[in-house]
Amino acid sequence: MKKVVGIVGAAAAMCVSCSAYGQVGDFYLADADGGIYSVNGQTLEATLVHTLVEDGLGVNEIMYMGNDQLLVNVTGGILSLDLSTGNEEIVFRVNDYMPPEYGISYNMGLARAGDTSVYFSVIGYPFEGADYFSATYDFASGDFAMLPEITPAVGLYFDHQNVGDGRYLAADFAGDRLLTINSVTGATEEVFDVGFGVVSMLESRGDLYLMDRFGSLFSFDQLSGETSLYGGITGFTGNVIGASINTFYGEIPTPGVLSLLGLATLSAARRRRR
């Protein structure tokens, strides 16, 4: 496996690498207590827009869907949030789809896996030990697919990013690194030692950025694995990672651009795995 050491700087409120990577678009931020913020990509100032009521303390990832809709990974499932009305609805619970030998399971991270499906990692607890693997869920069909076990497994990854050809970057917070997972085989193909705990990855205008628990944003070179401080997010209370798991954010698409997943799929029929 390839190992690349990144370059890490101190946090700052000003953009220090904008010239190399361009301007980050506006995005949403979630804190570990269920606070949802809108962040100005130019100033990196966060403004609280909603506080989750249901399963707020389990937040570990959000994905903007367009038209004021967010998907929120709440560890045991996925919640749909309408920012215009504040309505919250659980649209997926991982334990509803797991084989009977698993007593309880947890899911973390969200990445796009297709037009109507998402990718995430799962830890399942059978009668003995624990199994670590990734999975996909299709909101249009209700199909849940368990993918091959992740090898070697280090537990749940805090975020995922689709990098093409069935390959996903995974944020290993405890190991201060990113790994590339082959979703077809489950094998870990590359390791990037970035030198800090990554809680989220943000793709903006073709560039990839990493965020740590304090709200520091770093540019990331997917070829060399090098990182450079972009700026520090301000305006949120407490740590970006709090008493719960961690926090994630997703970019706000340009107004009028339709979501890849399609808003209509959130209300489509969902069925249990048979």
Buried (B, 14 or more C-beta within 10 A) or exposed (E): EEEBBBBBEEBBBEBBBBEEBEEBBBBBBBBBBBBBBBBBBEBBBBEBBBEBEBBBBBBBBBBBBBBBBBBBBBBBBBBBBBBEEEEBEBBBBBBEBBEEEBEEBBBBBBBBBEEBBBBBBBBBBBEEEBBBBBBBBBBBBBBBBBBBBBEEBBBBBBBBBBBEEBBBBBBBBEBBBBBBBBBEBBBBEBBBBBBBBBBBBBBBEEBBBBBBBBBBBBBBBBEEBBBBBBBBBEBBEEBBBBEBBBBBBBBBBEEEEEBBBBBEBBEBEBEEEE
